[in-house]
Structures are given as C-alpha cells and as structure tokens.
C-alpha cells in the first residue's frame, strides 16, 4: 500500500515547544567578550580570507585602502608565521577533495 493511497490523518494542534528551556542566560558583557575574541582570532588566523574579501570589493578609492591594509596585514601575519595553520588546513582540504 503506498503512502498516497492512505487517507490523510486529521490535523491536531500541538502546543509550541520551547527550545530554550534549560538554556543559560549570558550577560551582555560575556557575549561582547566572545564576539571580540572571535573577531581577534579571525583577524590573526584569517588574514588570507580578509585579503580575498578586500580583493573582491568593487573598484573604489576606499576599496584601494582596504586592499592595501589587508595586503600589509597578510604579509605581516606571514612574517610572524600565523598564516601556516590556515595554509595547512587548506592543503589538507584539497587533498581530501582529490
């Protein structure tokens, strides 16, 4: 017997399910601290992604400033050695794709 040959079930109204039951409330300063930490990690370890983003901006004098700043930042992160983790992750991902 197929699904379509069966009569439809009657609709029943169910009470909404509270998905936040038991969730811990975070004070605003804790959320701001976590966002700041995530932003700092992105700036330090994601310099290639920031450079790629800046290069994709439309041509504009402000875009030139963003590209120059991102290029200098990426070069500095490379000198310090902080581009290696992202390069290793990209290399590993490419190997998985092949």
N, CA, C and O atoms as a GROMACS GRO file, in nm:
protein
  392
    1UNK      N    1   0.085  -0.117   0.000
    1UNK     CA    2   0.000   0.000   0.000
    1UNK      C    3   0.090   0.124   0.000
    1UNK      O    4   0.181   0.135   0.082
    2UNK      N    5   0.066   0.215  -0.090
    2UNK     CA    6   0.151   0.333  -0.099
    2UNK      C    7   0.102   0.442  -0.004
    2UNK      O    8  -0.010   0.439   0.047
    3UNK      N    9   0.189   0.537   0.016
    3UNK     CA   10   0.159   0.648   0.106
    3UNK      C   11   0.041   0.730   0.055
    3UNK      O   12  -0.043   0.775   0.132
    4UNK      N   13   0.035   0.749  -0.078
    4UNK     CA   14  -0.069   0.834  -0.136
    4UNK      C   15  -0.207   0.769  -0.132
    4UNK      O   16  -0.308   0.839  -0.140
    5UNK      N   17  -0.212   0.638  -0.121
    5UNK     CA   18  -0.343   0.572  -0.119
    5UNK      C   19  -0.406   0.570   0.020
    5UNK      O   20  -0.522   0.533   0.036
    6UNK      N   21  -0.330   0.609   0.120
    6UNK     CA   22  -0.383   0.611   0.256
    6UNK      C   23  -0.462   0.739   0.278
    6UNK      O   24  -0.426   0.843   0.223
    7UNK      N   25  -0.568   0.734   0.358
    7UNK     CA   26  -0.644   0.857   0.386
    7UNK      C   27  -0.559   0.952   0.471
    7UNK      O   28  -0.477   0.908   0.551
    8UNK      N   29  -0.578   1.081   0.453
    8UNK     CA   30  -0.499   1.177   0.531
    8UNK      C   31  -0.534   1.169   0.679
    8UNK      O   32  -0.648   1.143   0.717
    9UNK      N   33  -0.432   1.192   0.762
    9UNK     CA   34  -0.456   1.194   0.906
    9UNK      C   35  -0.520   1.326   0.945
    9UNK      O   36  -0.494   1.428   0.883
   10UNK      N   37  -0.604   1.324   1.047
   10UNK     CA   38  -0.663   1.451   1.090
   10UNK      C   39  -0.556   1.542   1.151
   10UNK      O   40  -0.463   1.495   1.216
   11UNK      N   41  -0.569   1.670   1.128
   11UNK     CA   42  -0.475   1.767   1.182
   11UNK      C   43  -0.500   1.785   1.331
   11UNK      O   44  -0.615   1.801   1.374
   12UNK      N   45  -0.395   1.784   1.407
   12UNK     CA   46  -0.407   1.807   1.551
   12UNK      C   47  -0.320   1.926   1.587
   12UNK      O   48  -0.210   1.942   1.535
   13UNK      N   49  -0.370   2.007   1.675
   13UNK     CA   50  -0.295   2.125   1.718
   13UNK      C   51  -0.213   2.089   1.840
   13UNK      O   52  -0.266   2.043   1.941
   14UNK      N   53  -0.081   2.109   1.830
   14UNK     CA   54   0.008   2.080   1.941
   14UNK      C   55   0.058   2.210   2.001
   14UNK      O   56   0.075   2.309   1.930
   15UNK      N   57   0.083   2.210   2.130
   15UNK     CA   58   0.138   2.332   2.190
   15UNK      C   59   0.280   2.355   2.140
   15UNK      O   60   0.351   2.259   2.109
   16UNK      N   61   0.322   2.481   2.130
   16UNK     CA   62   0.459   2.508   2.083
   16UNK      C   63   0.562   2.450   2.180
   16UNK      O   64   0.540   2.444   2.301
   17UNK      N   65   0.673   2.409   2.125
   17UNK     CA   66   0.782   2.354   2.205
   17UNK      C   67   0.880   2.466   2.235
   17UNK      O   68   0.926   2.535   2.143
   18UNK      N   69   0.910   2.485   2.359
   18UNK     CA   70   1.006   2.588   2.400
   18UNK      C   71   1.146   2.532   2.382
   18UNK      O   72   1.187   2.442   2.455
   19UNK      N   73   1.219   2.585   2.286
   19UNK     CA   74   1.352   2.531   2.256
   19UNK      C   75   1.459   2.585   2.351
   19UNK      O   76   1.569   2.530   2.356
   20UNK      N   77   1.430   2.689   2.423
   20UNK     CA   78   1.531   2.750   2.510
   20UNK      C   79   1.520   2.704   2.655
   20UNK      O   80   1.586   2.759   2.743
   21UNK      N   81   1.437   2.604   2.681
   21UNK     CA   82   1.422   2.554   2.818
   21UNK      C   83   1.556   2.500   2.866
   21UNK      O   84   1.616   2.416   2.799
   22UNK      N   85   1.600   2.544   2.977
   22UNK     CA   86   1.726   2.497   3.034
   22UNK      C   87   1.849   2.570   2.983
   22UNK      O   88   1.960   2.544   3.029
   23UNK      N   89   1.831   2.662   2.888
   23UNK     CA   90   1.946   2.736   2.836
   23UNK      C   91   1.993   2.838   2.940
   23UNK      O   92   1.913   2.895   3.014
   24UNK      N   93   2.122   2.858   2.944
   24UNK     CA   94   2.181   2.952   3.039
   24UNK      C   95   2.176   3.092   2.978
   24UNK      O   96   2.214   3.112   2.862
   25UNK      N   97   2.131   3.187   3.055
   25UNK     CA   98   2.130   3.326   3.009
   25UNK      C   99   2.270   3.383   3.022
   25UNK      O  100   2.335   3.368   3.125
   26UNK      N  101   2.317   3.447   2.915
   26UNK     CA  102   2.450   3.506   2.915
   26UNK      C  103   2.437   3.658   2.929
   26UNK      O  104   2.361   3.720   2.856
   27UNK      N  105   2.510   3.717   3.022
   27UNK     CA  106   2.509   3.862   3.032
   27UNK      C  107   2.570   3.924   2.906
   27UNK      O  108   2.652   3.862   2.839
   28UNK      N  109   2.528   4.045   2.875
   28UNK     CA  110   2.573   4.112   2.755
   28UNK      C  111   2.725   4.124   2.750
   28UNK      O  112   2.784   4.107   2.643
   29UNK      N  113   2.790   4.152   2.861
   29UNK     CA  114   2.936   4.167   2.860
   29UNK      C  115   3.004   4.036   2.822
   29UNK      O  116   3.111   4.039   2.761
   30UNK      N  117   2.945   3.922   2.858
   30UNK     CA  118   3.003   3.794   2.818
   30UNK      C  119   2.990   3.771   2.668
   30UNK      O  120   3.081   3.719   2.604
   31UNK      N  121   2.876   3.810   2.613
   31UNK     CA  122   2.855   3.797   2.468
   31UNK      C  123   2.952   3.888   2.393
   31UNK      O  124   3.012   3.847   2.294
   32UNK      N  125   2.967   4.011   2.440
   32UNK     CA  126   3.060   4.105   2.376
   32UNK      C  127   3.202   4.051   2.383
   32UNK      O  128   3.277   4.062   2.286
   33UNK      N  129   3.239   3.993   2.495
   33UNK     CA  130   3.373   3.935   2.511
   33UNK      C  131   3.395   3.821   2.410
   33UNK      O  132   3.502   3.812   2.350
   34UNK      N  133   3.294   3.735   2.393
   34UNK     CA  134   3.308   3.622   2.299
   34UNK      C  135   3.316   3.672   2.155
   34UNK      O  136   3.394   3.618   2.076
   35UNK      N  137   3.237   3.773   2.120
   35UNK     CA  138   3.242   3.828   1.984
   35UNK      C  139   3.378   3.894   1.959
   35UNK      O  140   3.434   3.881   1.851
   36UNK      N  141   3.430   3.965   2.059
   36UNK     CA  142   3.562   4.028   2.044
   36UNK      C  143   3.671   3.922   2.028
   36UNK      O  144   3.761   3.939   1.946
   37UNK      N  145   3.663   3.814   2.104
   37UNK     CA  146   3.762   3.707   2.091
   37UNK      C  147   3.754   3.641   1.954
   37UNK      O  148   3.857   3.615   1.891
   38UNK      N  149   3.633   3.614   1.906
   38UNK     CA  150   3.616   3.554   1.773
   38UNK      C  151   3.669   3.647   1.665
   38UNK      O  152   3.730   3.602   1.568
   39UNK      N  153   3.646   3.777   1.680
   39UNK     CA  154   3.697   3.874   1.583
   39UNK      C  155   3.849   3.878   1.584
   39UNK      O  156   3.912   3.885   1.478
   40UNK      N  157   3.909   3.873   1.702
   40UNK     CA  158   4.055   3.874   1.712
   40UNK      C  159   4.115   3.749   1.648
   40UNK      O  160   4.215   3.758   1.577
   41UNK      N  161   4.055   3.634   1.674
   41UNK     CA  162   4.104   3.509   1.613
   41UNK      C  163   4.092   3.516   1.462
   41UNK      O  164   4.181   3.471   1.390
   42UNK      N  165   3.981   3.572   1.412
   42UNK     CA  166   3.962   3.586   1.268
   42UNK      C  167   4.067   3.679   1.209
   42UNK      O  168   4.121   3.651   1.102
   43UNK      N  169   4.096   3.789   1.276
   43UNK     CA  170   4.198   3.882   1.226
   43UNK      C  171   4.335   3.816   1.221
   43UNK      O  172   4.410   3.837   1.126
   44UNK      N  173   4.368   3.738   1.323
   44UNK     CA  174   4.501   3.680   1.331
   44UNK      C  175   4.516   3.560   1.239
   44UNK      O  176   4.613   3.550   1.165
   45UNK      N  177   4.420   3.468   1.243
   45UNK     CA  178   4.434   3.344   1.167
   45UNK      C  179   4.367   3.348   1.030
   45UNK      O  180   4.388   3.258   0.949
   46UNK      N  181   4.288   3.450   1.002
   46UNK     CA  182   4.215   3.456   0.876
   46UNK      C  183   4.260   3.568   0.785
   46UNK      O  184   4.179   3.626   0.713
   47UNK      N  185   4.389   3.600   0.787
   47UNK     CA  186   4.437   3.712   0.706
   47UNK      C  187   4.419   3.687   0.557
   47UNK      O  188   4.394   3.782   0.482
   48UNK      N  189   4.431   3.562   0.512
   48UNK     CA  190   4.411   3.532   0.370
   48UNK      C  191   4.265   3.556   0.331
   48UNK      O  192   4.238   3.610   0.224
   49UNK      N  193   4.173   3.516   0.416
   49UNK     CA  194   4.031   3.537   0.388
   49UNK      C  195   3.998   3.686   0.386
   49UNK      O  196   3.917   3.730   0.304
   50UNK      N  197   4.060   3.762   0.474
   50UNK     CA  198   4.037   3.908   0.475
   50UNK      C  199   4.092   3.970   0.347
   50UNK      O  200   4.028   4.058   0.289
   51UNK      N  201   4.209   3.924   0.303
   51UNK     CA  202   4.267   3.974   0.178
   51UNK      C  203   4.178   3.936   0.060
   51UNK      O  204   4.154   4.020  -0.028
   52UNK      N  205   4.130   3.813   0.056
   52UNK     CA  206   4.040   3.771  -0.053
   52UNK      C  207   3.914   3.856  -0.055
   52UNK      O  208   3.866   3.895  -0.161
   53UNK      N  209   3.860   3.885   0.064
   53UNK     CA  210   3.740   3.969   0.073
   53UNK      C  211   3.769   4.109   0.019
   53UNK      O  212   3.690   4.164  -0.057
   54UNK      N  213   3.884   4.166   0.058
   54UNK     CA  214   3.918   4.301   0.013
   54UNK      C  215   3.939   4.305  -0.138
   54UNK      O  216   3.900   4.402  -0.204
   55UNK      N  217   4.000   4.201  -0.193
   55UNK     CA  218   4.022   4.197  -0.338
   55UNK      C  219   3.891   4.183  -0.416
   55UNK      O  220   3.885   4.221  -0.532
   56UNK      N  221   3.788   4.131  -0.353
   56UNK     CA  222   3.659   4.113  -0.420
   56UNK      C  223   3.571   4.238  -0.411
   56UNK      O  224   3.463   4.241  -0.471
   57UNK      N  225   3.614   4.340  -0.338
   57UNK     CA  226   3.535   4.462  -0.328
   57UNK      C  227   3.530   4.533  -0.463
   57UNK      O  228   3.623   4.520  -0.542
   58UNK      N  229   3.422   4.608  -0.491
   58UNK     CA  230   3.416   4.684  -0.616
   58UNK      C  231   3.523   4.793  -0.617
   58UNK      O  232   3.568   4.840  -0.512
   59UNK      N  233   3.563   4.832  -0.737
   59UNK     CA  234   3.668   4.934  -0.752
   59UNK      C  235   3.617   5.066  -0.696
   59UNK      O  236   3.513   5.118  -0.736
   60UNK      N  237   3.694   5.120  -0.602
   60UNK     CA  238   3.658   5.245  -0.535
   60UNK      C  239   3.782   5.288  -0.457
   60UNK      O  240   3.860   5.203  -0.415
   61UNK      N  241   3.802   5.418  -0.436
   61UNK     CA  242   3.918   5.461  -0.356
   61UNK      C  243   3.922   5.397  -0.217
   61UNK      O  244   4.030   5.364  -0.167
   62UNK      N  245   3.806   5.380  -0.155
   62UNK     CA  246   3.804   5.316  -0.023
   62UNK      C  247   3.845   5.170  -0.034
   62UNK      O  248   3.908   5.115   0.057
   63UNK      N  249   3.809   5.106  -0.146
   63UNK     CA  250   3.848   4.966  -0.167
   63UNK      C  251   4.000   4.954  -0.179
   63UNK      O  252   4.059   4.858  -0.130
   64UNK      N  253   4.062   5.053  -0.244
   64UNK     CA  254   4.208   5.051  -0.255
   64UNK      C  255   4.273   5.056  -0.118
   64UNK      O  256   4.371   4.987  -0.092
   65UNK      N  257   4.217   5.138  -0.029
   65UNK     CA  258   4.269   5.144   0.108
   65UNK      C  259   4.253   5.010   0.178
   65UNK      O  260   4.343   4.964   0.248
   66UNK      N  261   4.137   4.948   0.160
   66UNK     CA  262   4.111   4.819   0.224
   66UNK      C  263   4.204   4.712   0.170
   66UNK      O  264   4.255   4.630   0.247
   67UNK      N  265   4.228   4.711   0.038
   67UNK     CA  266   4.318   4.612  -0.022
   67UNK      C  267   4.460   4.632   0.029
   67UNK      O  268   4.528   4.536   0.064
   68UNK      N  269   4.506   4.756   0.032
   68UNK     CA  270   4.642   4.784   0.082
   68UNK      C  271   4.657   4.742   0.227
   68UNK      O  272   4.757   4.680   0.264
   69UNK      N  273   4.559   4.776   0.310
   69UNK     CA  274   4.566   4.740   0.451
   69UNK      C  275   4.562   4.588   0.468
   69UNK      O  276   4.639   4.533   0.548
   70UNK      N  277   4.474   4.520   0.394
   70UNK     CA  278   4.464   4.374   0.405
   70UNK      C  279   4.591   4.307   0.355
   70UNK      O  280   4.635   4.207   0.412
   71UNK      N  281   4.650   4.361   0.248
   71UNK     CA  282   4.774   4.304   0.194
   71UNK      C  283   4.889   4.319   0.294
   71UNK      O  284   4.966   4.225   0.316
   72UNK      N  285   4.901   4.436   0.355
   72UNK     CA  286   5.005   4.458   0.455
   72UNK      C  287   4.982   4.368   0.577
   72UNK      O  288   5.076   4.311   0.631
   73UNK      N  289   4.857   4.355   0.620
   73UNK     CA  290   4.825   4.270   0.735
   73UNK      C  291   4.860   4.125   0.705
   73UNK      O  292   4.918   4.056   0.789
   74UNK      N  293   4.824   4.077   0.585
   74UNK     CA  294   4.852   3.939   0.548
   74UNK      C  295   5.003   3.915   0.540
   74UNK      O  296   5.052   3.811   0.583
   75UNK      N  297   5.076   4.012   0.486
   75UNK     CA  298   5.222   3.998   0.479
   75UNK      C  299   5.283   3.992   0.619
   75UNK      O  300   5.373   3.913   0.644
   76UNK      N  301   5.233   4.076   0.710
   76UNK     CA  302   5.285   4.075   0.846
   76UNK      C  303   5.252   3.944   0.917
   76UNK      O  304   5.337   3.888   0.986
   77UNK      N  305   5.130   3.895   0.900
   77UNK     CA  306   5.092   3.767   0.961
   77UNK      C  307   5.178   3.653   0.903
   77UNK      O  308   5.209   3.558   0.974
   78UNK      N  309   5.215   3.664   0.774
   78UNK     CA  310   5.302   3.565   0.714
   78UNK      C  311   5.442   3.569   0.773
   78UNK      O  312   5.503   3.465   0.795
   79UNK      N  313   5.492   3.689   0.798
   79UNK     CA  314   5.626   3.703   0.859
   79UNK      C  315   5.628   3.644   0.999
   79UNK      O  316   5.727   3.584   1.040
   80UNK      N  317   5.521   3.663   1.071
   80UNK     CA  318   5.511   3.612   1.208
   80UNK      C  319   5.487   3.461   1.208
   80UNK      O  320   5.516   3.393   1.307
   81UNK      N  321   5.434   3.408   1.097
   81UNK     CA  322   5.409   3.265   1.086
   81UNK      C  323   5.267   3.224   1.117
   81UNK      O  324   5.238   3.105   1.135
   82UNK      N  325   5.177   3.321   1.125
   82UNK     CA  326   5.039   3.289   1.162
   82UNK      C  327   4.951   3.254   1.043
   82UNK      O  328   4.831   3.230   1.060
   83UNK      N  329   5.009   3.250   0.922
   83UNK     CA  330   4.931   3.205   0.806
   83UNK      C  331   4.944   3.054   0.786
   83UNK      O  332   4.869   2.995   0.708
   84UNK      N  333   5.039   2.992   0.855
   84UNK     CA  334   5.063   2.848   0.836
   84UNK      C  335   4.944   2.760   0.875
   84UNK      O  336   4.915   2.665   0.802
   85UNK      N  337   4.874   2.786   0.986
   85UNK     CA  338   4.760   2.698   1.018
   85UNK      C  339   4.652   2.698   0.910
   85UNK      O  340   4.599   2.593   0.875
   86UNK      N  341   4.620   2.816   0.856
   86UNK     CA  342   4.518   2.823   0.751
   86UNK      C  343   4.568   2.756   0.623
   86UNK      O  344   4.491   2.688   0.555
   87UNK      N  345   4.696   2.775   0.591
   87UNK     CA  346   4.752   2.710   0.472
   87UNK      C  347   4.750   2.558   0.487
   87UNK      O  348   4.718   2.487   0.391
   88UNK      N  349   4.782   2.509   0.604
   88UNK     CA  350   4.780   2.364   0.628
   88UNK      C  351   4.637   2.310   0.619
   88UNK      O  352   4.615   2.202   0.564
   89UNK      N  353   4.542   2.385   0.672
   89UNK     CA  354   4.402   2.341   0.665
   89UNK      C  355   4.354   2.339   0.520
   89UNK      O  356   4.286   2.245   0.479
   90UNK      N  357   4.389   2.443   0.442
   90UNK     CA  358   4.351   2.445   0.301
   90UNK      C  359   4.415   2.330   0.225
   90UNK      O  360   4.350   2.266   0.142
   91UNK      N  361   4.542   2.304   0.252
   91UNK     CA  362   4.613   2.195   0.184
   91UNK      C  363   4.549   2.060   0.217
   91UNK      O  364   4.529   1.978   0.128
   92UNK      N  365   4.518   2.039   0.342
   92UNK     CA  366   4.452   1.915   0.382
   92UNK      C  367   4.316   1.899   0.319
   92UNK      O  368   4.278   1.789   0.279
   93UNK      N  369   4.241   2.008   0.309
   93UNK     CA  370   4.109   2.003   0.248
   93UNK      C  371   4.120   1.970   0.099
   93UNK      O  372   4.041   1.892   0.047
   94UNK      N  373   4.220   2.030   0.031
   94UNK     CA  374   4.241   1.998  -0.111
   94UNK      C  375   4.277   1.852  -0.130
   94UNK      O  376   4.232   1.789  -0.226
   95UNK      N  377   4.357   1.797  -0.040
   95UNK     CA  378   4.393   1.656  -0.050
   95UNK      C  379   4.271   1.567  -0.030
   95UNK      O  380   4.259   1.463  -0.095
   96UNK      N  381   4.181   1.606   0.058
   96UNK     CA  382   4.058   1.529   0.077
   96UNK      C  383   3.968   1.534  -0.046
   96UNK      O  384   3.898   1.438  -0.077
   97UNK      N  385   3.970   1.647  -0.116
   97UNK     CA  386   3.887   1.661  -0.235
   97UNK      C  387   3.938   1.574  -0.349
   97UNK      O  388   3.858   1.528  -0.431
   98UNK      N  389   4.068   1.551  -0.355
   98UNK     CA  390   4.126   1.472  -0.466
   98UNK      C  391   4.119   1.327  -0.439
   98UNK      O  392   4.163   1.248  -0.522
   0.00000   0.00000   0.00000
